[in-house]
Amino acid sequence: MISISEAITKFCLDFFEVLSKHFPSDNIICSPLSISAALGMVLLGARGNSATQIETVGKNKSFVLFLHICSTMADHSHMQCHLSSSRNILFYLAYSLKKKRDLFSDQYLSSIKKLYQAELEIADFQNAAEETREQINLWVETFTNGKIKDLFAPGTLSADTMLVLVNAVYFKGQWAVEFKKENSKERPFQINETTSKTVQMMYHMGEYKIATIEEHPCQVLELPYKNGDLSMYILLPKDYTGLTQLEKELTFEKLTTWISPGHLKEDEVEVYLPRFKIETSAKLNQYLEALGITDVFHQGVSDLSGMTKTGGLFVSHVVHKAYIEVNEEGTEATAATGGGVTTTSARIPVKFVADHPFLFFIRHQKTKCILFYGRVSSP
């Protein structure tokens, strides 16, 4: 039986593959944990083919194991509690279901409250769609410390809206070893064969875990956050031409091997990393349909009979808006997500120069769950 982290990672790679087809050269940030949790809430009330499609989402057909309720929430709740209480890390998960007419079943209400600590509200979309939209946006903006605004644009919700699923992730972390601002300089970033731009490139030389992958080829660098609970991993192709192939060939097995202790070794590394901010907004319905989840989004075929006392319910909107900012102090990321001592040995330092497009992800080390995953095409 595979682990929850494996199921989430496989789902992450499947989802990112679909997302990247729609945004082939854009910056992208998403939270697979956040999206997985949203699907988990739907699965609790799904029955028949609607449930089967969620359980077997993606080409790996392993997502059901993540959504096994007891084991999922045991790890999920532990991670939420562990991270939110960490001195240098803020990480919170929150959920809200807003539904049009029918009352939730008592069993579903109990399960959602117990497993997700979710907010459940009955919304009058028919008579107050715009007011409801503003309420949802305010909830998300407040929860994400003002980073995510206007999750739903004006006119998005209407009298025809049936069920809206909103979840938010907030994360802020400091690097274990911060980049000194005085070392940041303007340097060129090669976007593609014909286009480059000047960016603020951060710099630090110190001990980092790094690996060189010959078969692709690329470098993998781990940047730990304070307390060691989380790390950002950067997958840097050899040059600007290598990212598309890396995305296409990346698998769970390769990713796990590359960041394993057998590959990542401590070395003295000169790290050049651009400051960057990324915001991605997407209605997930079409991307999840591309992965095989179709029924729950369509009236007449959706079976959410485990959620309500009456039938006819379908999911109108699953919206995901994620934001990340990386600078000298650390990372601030949301989704709906000092100078250290350097070594002075005689070793020749390894150079890690992120001056062309790369992939990155933030992982919780204890559970091995990926919280955020993305691509930097143009900082």
C-alpha positions as a Markdown table, in Angstrom:
| # | Residue | x | y | z |
|---|---|---|---|---|
| 1 | Met | 0.0 | 0.0 | 0.0 |
| 2 | Ile | 1.4 | 3.4 | -0.9 |
| 3 | Ser | 1.7 | 6.3 | 1.5 |
| 4 | Ile | -0.4 | 9.4 | 1.7 |
| 5 | Ser | 2.6 | 11.5 | 0.6 |
| 6 | Glu | 3.0 | 9.3 | -2.5 |
| 7 | Ala | -0.6 | 9.7 | -3.4 |
| 8 | Ile | -0.5 | 13.4 | -3.0 |
| 9 | Thr | 2.8 | 13.7 | -5.0 |
| 10 | Lys | 1.5 | 11.6 | -7.8 |
| 11 | Phe | -1.7 | 13.7 | -7.9 |
| 12 | Cys | 0.5 | 16.8 | -7.8 |
| 13 | Leu | 2.5 | 15.8 | -10.9 |
| 14 | Asp | -0.7 | 14.7 | -12.7 |
| 15 | Phe | -2.4 | 18.0 | -11.9 |
| 16 | Phe | 0.6 | 20.1 | -12.8 |
| 17 | Glu | 0.9 | 18.3 | -16.1 |
| 18 | Val | -2.6 | 19.4 | -17.0 |
| 19 | Leu | -2.2 | 22.9 | -15.7 |
| 20 | Ser | 1.1 | 23.4 | -17.6 |
| 21 | Lys | -0.6 | 22.5 | -20.9 |
| 22 | His | -2.9 | 25.4 | -20.4 |
| 23 | Phe | -0.1 | 27.7 | -19.2 |
| 24 | Pro | 2.9 | 26.4 | -21.2 |
| 25 | Ser | 5.3 | 29.3 | -20.6 |
| 26 | Asp | 3.8 | 31.0 | -17.6 |
| 27 | Asn | 4.8 | 31.2 | -14.0 |
| 28 | Ile | 2.7 | 28.7 | -12.0 |
| 29 | Ile | 2.1 | 28.1 | -8.3 |
| 30 | Cys | -0.4 | 25.6 | -6.9 |
| 31 | Ser | -1.0 | 23.7 | -3.6 |
| 32 | Pro | -1.6 | 20.0 | -4.2 |
| 33 | Leu | -2.4 | 19.5 | -0.5 |
| 34 | Ser | -5.0 | 22.3 | -0.6 |
| 35 | Ile | -6.6 | 20.9 | -3.8 |
| 36 | Ser | -6.5 | 17.3 | -2.4 |
| 37 | Ala | -8.3 | 18.4 | 0.7 |
| 38 | Ala | -11.0 | 20.1 | -1.3 |
| 39 | Leu | -11.5 | 16.9 | -3.3 |
| 40 | Gly | -11.6 | 15.0 | 0.0 |
| 41 | Met | -14.5 | 17.1 | 1.2 |
| 42 | Val | -16.4 | 16.4 | -2.0 |
| 43 | Leu | -15.6 | 12.6 | -1.8 |
| 44 | Leu | -17.1 | 12.4 | 1.7 |
| 45 | Gly | -20.5 | 13.2 | 0.1 |
| 46 | Ala | -20.0 | 11.5 | -3.3 |
| 47 | Arg | -21.6 | 8.2 | -4.2 |
| 48 | Gly | -21.5 | 5.9 | -7.2 |
| 49 | Asn | -19.6 | 6.9 | -10.2 |
| 50 | Ser | -19.0 | 10.4 | -8.8 |
| 51 | Ala | -17.1 | 8.9 | -5.9 |
| 52 | Thr | -15.2 | 6.4 | -8.2 |
| 53 | Gln | -14.0 | 9.2 | -10.5 |
| 54 | Ile | -12.5 | 11.1 | -7.5 |
| 55 | Glu | -11.0 | 7.9 | -6.0 |
| 56 | Thr | -9.2 | 7.0 | -9.2 |
| 57 | Val | -8.3 | 10.5 | -10.4 |
| 58 | Gly | -5.3 | 10.9 | -12.7 |
| 59 | Lys | -3.2 | 8.3 | -14.5 |
| 60 | Asn | -1.8 | 6.8 | -11.3 |
| 61 | Lys | -5.2 | 5.7 | -10.0 |
| 62 | Ser | -3.9 | 6.0 | -6.4 |
| 63 | Phe | -5.6 | 9.0 | -5.0 |
| 64 | Val | -8.1 | 7.0 | -3.1 |
| 65 | Leu | -5.4 | 6.1 | -0.6 |
| 66 | Phe | -4.9 | 9.8 | 0.3 |
| 67 | Leu | -8.6 | 10.2 | 0.7 |
| 68 | His | -8.9 | 7.3 | 3.1 |
| 69 | Ile | -10.5 | 9.4 | 5.8 |
| 70 | Cys | -8.9 | 8.2 | 9.1 |
| 71 | Ser | -5.3 | 8.0 | 8.0 |
| 72 | Thr | -5.5 | 11.2 | 5.9 |
| 73 | Met | -6.8 | 13.4 | 8.6 |
| 74 | Ala | -4.5 | 11.9 | 11.2 |
| 75 | Asp | -1.5 | 13.1 | 9.2 |
| 76 | His | -3.3 | 16.2 | 8.0 |
| 77 | Ser | -4.3 | 17.4 | 11.5 |
| 78 | His | -0.9 | 16.6 | 12.9 |
| 79 | Met | 0.8 | 18.7 | 10.2 |
| 80 | Gln | -1.5 | 21.6 | 10.6 |
| 81 | Cys | -1.0 | 21.6 | 14.4 |
| 82 | His | 2.7 | 21.0 | 14.1 |
| 83 | Leu | 3.4 | 23.8 | 11.6 |
| 84 | Ser | 1.1 | 26.4 | 13.1 |
| 85 | Ser | 2.8 | 26.1 | 16.5 |
| 86 | Ser | 6.3 | 26.3 | 15.1 |
| 87 | Arg | 8.0 | 29.5 | 16.1 |
| 88 | Asn | 9.3 | 30.5 | 12.6 |
| 89 | Ile | 6.6 | 29.0 | 10.5 |
| 90 | Leu | 2.9 | 29.9 | 10.0 |
| 91 | Phe | 0.8 | 27.3 | 8.3 |
| 92 | Tyr | -3.0 | 27.1 | 8.5 |
| 93 | Leu | -5.6 | 25.2 | 6.6 |
| 94 | Ala | -9.2 | 26.4 | 6.5 |
| 95 | Tyr | -12.3 | 25.3 | 4.5 |
| 96 | Ser | -15.7 | 26.7 | 3.7 |
| 97 | Leu | -18.6 | 25.1 | 2.0 |
| 98 | Lys | -21.4 | 27.4 | 0.8 |
| 99 | Lys | -24.5 | 25.7 | -0.5 |
| 100 | Lys | -27.6 | 27.0 | -2.2 |
| 101 | Arg | -30.8 | 25.3 | -1.0 |
| 102 | Asp | -30.8 | 21.9 | 0.6 |
| 103 | Leu | -29.6 | 21.2 | 4.0 |
| 104 | Phe | -26.5 | 19.1 | 4.6 |
| 105 | Ser | -27.2 | 15.7 | 6.0 |
| 106 | Asp | -26.4 | 15.4 | 9.7 |
| 107 | Gln | -23.9 | 12.6 | 9.0 |
| 108 | Tyr | -22.0 | 14.8 | 6.5 |
| 109 | Leu | -22.0 | 17.8 | 8.8 |
| 110 | Ser | -20.6 | 15.7 | 11.6 |
| 111 | Ser | -17.9 | 14.2 | 9.3 |
| 112 | Ile | -16.8 | 17.6 | 7.9 |
| 113 | Lys | -16.6 | 19.2 | 11.3 |
| 114 | Lys | -14.7 | 16.3 | 12.8 |
| 115 | Leu | -12.2 | 15.7 | 10.0 |
| 116 | Tyr | -11.7 | 19.1 | 8.5 |
| 117 | Gln | -12.9 | 21.6 | 11.1 |
| 118 | Ala | -14.7 | 23.2 | 8.2 |
| 119 | Glu | -17.0 | 26.2 | 8.1 |
| 120 | Leu | -20.4 | 25.2 | 6.7 |
| 121 | Glu | -22.8 | 27.9 | 5.7 |
| 122 | Ile | -26.0 | 28.1 | 3.8 |
| 123 | Ala | -25.9 | 30.8 | 1.2 |
| 124 | Asp | -28.8 | 32.5 | -0.7 |
| 125 | Phe | -27.3 | 32.5 | -4.2 |
| 126 | Gln | -30.7 | 33.0 | -5.7 |
| 127 | Asn | -31.4 | 36.3 | -4.0 |
| 128 | Ala | -28.0 | 37.5 | -2.8 |
| 129 | Ala | -25.3 | 36.1 | -5.1 |
| 130 | Glu | -23.2 | 39.2 | -5.1 |
| 131 | Glu | -23.4 | 39.7 | -1.4 |
| 132 | Thr | -22.3 | 36.0 | -0.9 |
| 133 | Arg | -19.4 | 36.6 | -3.3 |
| 134 | Glu | -18.2 | 39.5 | -1.3 |
| 135 | Gln | -18.5 | 37.5 | 1.9 |
| 136 | Ile | -16.4 | 34.6 | 0.5 |
| 137 | Asn | -13.7 | 37.0 | -0.8 |
| 138 | Leu | -13.5 | 38.8 | 2.5 |
| 139 | Trp | -13.1 | 35.4 | 4.3 |
| 140 | Val | -10.3 | 34.4 | 2.0 |
| 141 | Glu | -8.6 | 37.8 | 2.1 |
| 142 | Thr | -8.7 | 37.9 | 5.9 |
| 143 | Phe | -7.4 | 34.3 | 6.3 |
| 144 | Thr | -4.5 | 34.8 | 3.9 |
| 145 | Asn | -3.3 | 38.0 | 5.5 |
| 146 | Gly | -4.5 | 40.1 | 2.6 |
| 147 | Lys | -2.4 | 38.2 | 0.0 |
| 148 | Ile | -5.3 | 36.7 | -1.9 |
| 149 | Lys | -8.0 | 39.2 | -2.9 |
| 150 | Asp | -11.0 | 38.9 | -5.1 |
| 151 | Leu | -11.0 | 35.1 | -5.3 |
| 152 | Phe | -14.3 | 35.3 | -7.1 |
| 153 | Ala | -14.6 | 38.1 | -9.7 |
| 154 | Pro | -17.8 | 40.1 | -10.0 |
| 155 | Gly | -20.5 | 38.1 | -11.8 |
| 156 | Thr | -18.9 | 34.8 | -11.1 |
| 157 | Leu | -21.7 | 33.6 | -8.8 |
| 158 | Ser | -25.3 | 33.8 | -9.8 |
| 159 | Ala | -28.8 | 32.5 | -9.0 |
| 160 | Asp | -27.8 | 29.3 | -10.8 |
| 161 | Thr | -24.9 | 28.6 | -8.5 |
| 162 | Met | -25.5 | 25.4 | -6.5 |
| 163 | Leu | -22.4 | 24.5 | -4.4 |
| 164 | Val | -19.2 | 26.5 | -4.0 |
| 165 | Leu | -16.1 | 24.9 | -2.4 |
| 166 | Val | -13.5 | 27.3 | -1.0 |
| 167 | Asn | -10.3 | 26.4 | 0.9 |
| 168 | Ala | -7.3 | 28.5 | 1.8 |
| 169 | Val | -3.8 | 27.7 | 2.8 |
| 170 | Tyr | -1.5 | 30.2 | 4.4 |
| 171 | Phe | 2.2 | 29.6 | 4.8 |
| 172 | Lys | 5.1 | 31.9 | 5.8 |
| 173 | Gly | 8.6 | 30.6 | 6.5 |
| 174 | Gln | 12.1 | 32.0 | 7.1 |
| 175 | Trp | 15.2 | 30.4 | 5.6 |
| 176 | Ala | 17.4 | 28.5 | 8.0 |
| 177 | Val | 20.2 | 30.7 | 6.5 |
| 178 | Glu | 19.0 | 34.0 | 5.1 |
| 179 | Phe | 20.4 | 35.6 | 2.0 |
| 180 | Lys | 22.1 | 38.9 | 2.8 |
| 181 | Lys | 20.4 | 41.8 | 1.0 |
| 182 | Glu | 23.7 | 43.5 | 0.3 |
| 183 | Asn | 24.7 | 40.5 | -1.8 |
| 184 | Ser | 21.7 | 40.7 | -4.1 |
| 185 | Lys | 22.7 | 42.1 | -7.5 |
| 186 | Glu | 21.1 | 42.7 | -10.9 |
| 187 | Arg | 21.8 | 39.8 | -13.2 |
| 188 | Pro | 20.3 | 38.5 | -16.5 |
| 189 | Phe | 17.7 | 35.8 | -16.5 |
| 190 | Gln | 17.4 | 33.8 | -19.8 |
| 191 | Ile | 13.7 | 33.2 | -20.4 |
| 192 | Asn | 14.1 | 31.5 | -23.8 |
| 193 | Glu | 16.3 | 31.6 | -26.8 |
| 194 | Thr | 15.4 | 35.2 | -27.8 |
| 195 | Thr | 14.3 | 36.8 | -24.5 |
| 196 | Ser | 16.1 | 37.7 | -21.3 |
| 197 | Lys | 15.4 | 40.1 | -18.5 |
| 198 | Thr | 17.3 | 41.7 | -15.7 |
| 199 | Val | 16.3 | 40.4 | -12.2 |
| 200 | Gln | 17.4 | 40.9 | -8.6 |
| 201 | Met | 19.6 | 37.8 | -8.0 |
| 202 | Met | 20.1 | 36.8 | -4.4 |
| 203 | Tyr | 23.4 | 35.2 | -3.5 |
| 204 | His | 24.8 | 33.1 | -0.7 |
| 205 | Met | 27.7 | 30.7 | -0.3 |
| 206 | Gly | 27.4 | 28.0 | 2.4 |
| 207 | Glu | 26.6 | 24.4 | 3.2 |
| 208 | Tyr | 23.6 | 23.0 | 1.2 |
| 209 | Lys | 22.4 | 19.7 | 0.1 |
| 210 | Ile | 22.7 | 19.4 | -3.6 |
| 211 | Ala | 22.6 | 16.7 | -6.3 |
| 212 | Thr | 23.5 | 16.6 | -10.0 |
| 213 | Ile | 21.3 | 14.4 | -12.1 |
| 214 | Glu | 23.2 | 13.3 | -15.2 |
| 215 | Glu | 20.4 | 11.6 | -17.1 |
| 216 | His | 18.3 | 14.7 | -17.6 |
| 217 | Pro | 20.5 | 16.7 | -16.8 |
| 218 | Cys | 19.7 | 19.0 | -13.9 |
| 219 | Gln | 20.7 | 20.1 | -10.4 |
| 220 | Val | 18.5 | 19.7 | -7.3 |
| 221 | Leu | 19.1 | 22.0 | -4.4 |
| 222 | Glu | 17.5 | 21.9 | -0.9 |
| 223 | Leu | 16.9 | 25.2 | 0.9 |
| 224 | Pro | 15.7 | 24.4 | 4.4 |
| 225 | Tyr | 13.5 | 26.7 | 6.5 |
| 226 | Lys | 14.1 | 27.4 | 10.2 |
| 227 | Asn | 13.4 | 24.5 | 12.6 |
| 228 | Gly | 13.9 | 22.0 | 9.8 |
| 229 | Asp | 10.2 | 21.2 | 9.4 |
| 230 | Leu | 10.0 | 22.3 | 5.8 |
| 231 | Ser | 12.3 | 22.8 | 2.8 |
| 232 | Met | 12.1 | 24.3 | -0.6 |
| 233 | Tyr | 13.6 | 22.1 | -3.4 |
| 234 | Ile | 14.6 | 23.6 | -6.7 |
| 235 | Leu | 14.9 | 21.5 | -9.8 |
| 236 | Leu | 17.2 | 23.5 | -12.2 |
| 237 | Pro | 17.7 | 22.2 | -15.8 |
| 238 | Lys | 21.2 | 22.6 | -17.2 |
| 239 | Asp | 20.0 | 25.4 | -19.4 |
| 240 | Tyr | 16.8 | 27.3 | -20.5 |
| 241 | Thr | 16.0 | 24.6 | -23.1 |
| 242 | Gly | 15.6 | 21.8 | -20.6 |
| 243 | Leu | 12.5 | 22.6 | -18.6 |
| 244 | Thr | 9.9 | 21.3 | -20.9 |
| 245 | Gln | 11.6 | 17.9 | -21.1 |
| 246 | Leu | 12.1 | 17.8 | -17.3 |
| 247 | Glu | 8.4 | 18.5 | -16.7 |
| 248 | Lys | 7.4 | 15.8 | -19.2 |
| 249 | Glu | 9.6 | 13.1 | -17.8 |
| 250 | Leu | 9.4 | 13.8 | -14.1 |
| 251 | Thr | 7.7 | 11.0 | -12.1 |
| 252 | Phe | 7.2 | 10.3 | -8.4 |
| 253 | Glu | 9.9 | 7.7 | -8.5 |
| 254 | Lys | 12.5 | 10.0 | -10.0 |
| 255 | Leu | 11.5 | 12.9 | -7.7 |
| 256 | Thr | 11.8 | 10.7 | -4.6 |
| 257 | Thr | 15.1 | 9.3 | -5.7 |
| 258 | Trp | 16.6 | 12.7 | -6.5 |
| 259 | Ile | 15.8 | 14.2 | -3.1 |
| 260 | Ser | 16.8 | 11.1 | -1.1 |
| 261 | Pro | 19.8 | 11.0 | 1.2 |
| 262 | Gly | 21.5 | 8.8 | -1.4 |
| 263 | His | 21.5 | 11.6 | -3.9 |
| 264 | Leu | 21.4 | 14.9 | -2.0 |
| 265 | Lys | 24.8 | 15.4 | -0.4 |
| 266 | Glu | 26.0 | 18.4 | 1.7 |
| 267 | Asp | 28.5 | 20.5 | -0.1 |
| 268 | Glu | 29.8 | 24.0 | -0.2 |
| 269 | Val | 27.5 | 25.7 | -2.8 |
| 270 | Glu | 27.4 | 29.2 | -4.3 |
| 271 | Val | 23.6 | 29.8 | -4.7 |
| 272 | Tyr | 22.3 | 32.3 | -7.1 |
| 273 | Leu | 18.5 | 32.5 | -6.8 |
| 274 | Pro | 16.2 | 35.3 | -8.2 |
| 275 | Arg | 13.6 | 37.0 | -6.0 |
| 276 | Phe | 10.2 | 36.1 | -7.4 |
| 277 | Lys | 6.5 | 36.6 | -6.9 |
| 278 | Ile | 4.0 | 34.3 | -8.6 |
| 279 | Glu | 0.2 | 34.4 | -8.5 |
| 280 | Thr | -2.0 | 31.8 | -10.2 |
| 281 | Ser | -5.7 | 31.9 | -10.4 |
| 282 | Ala | -7.8 | 29.1 | -11.9 |
| 283 | Lys | -11.2 | 27.6 | -11.8 |
| 284 | Leu | -10.3 | 24.0 | -11.2 |
| 285 | Asn | -13.4 | 22.4 | -12.8 |
| 286 | Gln | -11.9 | 22.1 | -16.3 |
| 287 | Tyr | -8.5 | 20.8 | -15.1 |
| 288 | Leu | -10.1 | 18.2 | -12.8 |
| 289 | Glu | -12.3 | 17.1 | -15.7 |
| 290 | Ala | -9.2 | 16.6 | -17.7 |
| 291 | Leu | -8.0 | 14.2 | -15.0 |
| 292 | Gly | -11.3 | 12.2 | -15.1 |
| 293 | Ile | -13.5 | 13.9 | -12.5 |
| 294 | Thr | -16.5 | 14.9 | -14.6 |
| 295 | Asp | -19.8 | 13.9 | -13.0 |
| 296 | Val | -19.8 | 16.1 | -9.9 |
| 297 | Phe | -19.7 | 19.2 | -12.0 |
| 298 | His | -22.8 | 18.4 | -14.1 |
| 299 | Gln | -26.4 | 18.5 | -13.0 |
| 300 | Gly | -28.2 | 15.3 | -13.7 |
| 301 | Val | -25.2 | 13.0 | -13.4 |
| 302 | Ser | -23.7 | 14.2 | -10.2 |
| 303 | Asp | -24.3 | 12.0 | -7.2 |
| 304 | Leu | -23.7 | 13.8 | -4.0 |
| 305 | Ser | -26.4 | 12.0 | -2.1 |
| 306 | Gly | -24.1 | 11.5 | 0.8 |
| 307 | Met | -24.0 | 15.2 | 1.3 |
| 308 | Thr | -27.6 | 16.3 | 1.3 |
| 309 | Lys | -31.0 | 15.0 | 2.4 |
| 310 | Thr | -32.3 | 15.7 | -1.1 |
| 311 | Gly | -30.8 | 15.1 | -4.6 |
| 312 | Gly | -29.9 | 17.3 | -7.5 |
| 313 | Leu | -26.7 | 18.8 | -6.0 |
| 314 | Phe | -23.6 | 19.4 | -8.1 |
| 315 | Val | -20.4 | 21.4 | -7.7 |
| 316 | Ser | -20.6 | 24.8 | -9.4 |
| 317 | His | -17.2 | 26.1 | -8.6 |
| 318 | Val | -13.9 | 24.9 | -7.2 |
| 319 | Val | -11.6 | 27.9 | -7.4 |
| 320 | His | -7.9 | 27.8 | -6.5 |
| 321 | Lys | -5.8 | 31.0 | -6.3 |
| 322 | Ala | -2.3 | 30.7 | -5.0 |
| 323 | Tyr | 0.5 | 33.2 | -4.3 |
| 324 | Ile | 4.1 | 32.9 | -3.4 |
| 325 | Glu | 6.9 | 35.4 | -2.8 |
| 326 | Val | 10.5 | 34.4 | -2.3 |
| 327 | Asn | 13.1 | 36.9 | -1.0 |
| 328 | Glu | 16.2 | 37.1 | 1.1 |
| 329 | Glu | 14.3 | 36.4 | 4.4 |
| 330 | Gly | 12.3 | 33.5 | 3.2 |
| 331 | Thr | 9.0 | 32.6 | 1.6 |
| 332 | Glu | 5.5 | 33.8 | 2.0 |
| 333 | Ala | 3.0 | 31.7 | 0.2 |
| 334 | Thr | -0.8 | 31.4 | 0.2 |
| 335 | Ala | -3.3 | 29.3 | -1.7 |
| 336 | Ala | -7.1 | 29.1 | -2.0 |
| 337 | Thr | -2.4 | 28.6 | -0.5 |
| 338 | Gly | 20.4 | 36.9 | 8.9 |
| 339 | Gly | 23.4 | 35.9 | 7.6 |
| 340 | Gly | 24.7 | 32.4 | 8.5 |
| 341 | Val | 28.2 | 31.2 | 9.0 |
| 342 | Thr | 29.8 | 30.2 | 5.8 |
| 343 | Thr | 32.5 | 27.6 | 5.5 |
| 344 | Thr | 36.0 | 28.5 | 4.4 |
| 345 | Ser | 37.4 | 25.2 | 3.5 |
| 346 | Ala | 39.7 | 24.5 | 0.6 |
| 347 | Arg | 37.0 | 22.8 | -1.5 |
| 348 | Ile | 35.9 | 24.3 | -4.7 |
| 349 | Pro | 32.3 | 25.3 | -4.2 |
| 350 | Val | 29.6 | 23.9 | -6.5 |
| 351 | Lys | 27.8 | 26.6 | -8.4 |
| 352 | Phe | 24.0 | 26.7 | -8.5 |
| 353 | Val | 22.9 | 29.5 | -10.8 |
| 354 | Ala | 19.2 | 29.8 | -11.3 |
| 355 | Asp | 19.4 | 32.2 | -14.2 |
| 356 | His | 16.9 | 30.4 | -16.4 |
| 357 | Pro | 13.5 | 28.7 | -15.8 |
| 358 | Phe | 13.2 | 26.1 | -13.1 |
| 359 | Leu | 10.7 | 24.0 | -11.0 |
| 360 | Phe | 10.3 | 24.3 | -7.2 |
| 361 | Phe | 8.3 | 22.7 | -4.4 |
| 362 | Ile | 7.9 | 23.2 | -0.7 |
| 363 | Arg | 7.7 | 19.9 | 1.3 |
| 364 | His | 6.9 | 19.1 | 4.9 |
| 365 | Gln | 9.7 | 16.8 | 5.9 |
| 366 | Lys | 7.9 | 14.7 | 8.6 |
| 367 | Thr | 4.9 | 13.7 | 6.4 |
| 368 | Lys | 6.8 | 14.2 | 3.1 |
| 369 | Cys | 3.8 | 16.0 | 1.7 |
| 370 | Ile | 4.2 | 18.7 | -0.9 |
| 371 | Leu | 2.5 | 21.9 | 0.2 |
| 372 | Phe | 3.3 | 24.0 | -2.9 |
| 373 | Tyr | 4.6 | 23.2 | -6.3 |
| 374 | Gly | 5.4 | 25.5 | -9.2 |
| 375 | Arg | 7.4 | 26.8 | -12.1 |
| 376 | Val | 9.4 | 30.0 | -12.5 |
| 377 | Ser | 9.6 | 31.0 | -16.1 |
| 378 | Ser | 10.1 | 34.7 | -15.7 |
| 379 | Pro | 10.8 | 36.1 | -12.2 |
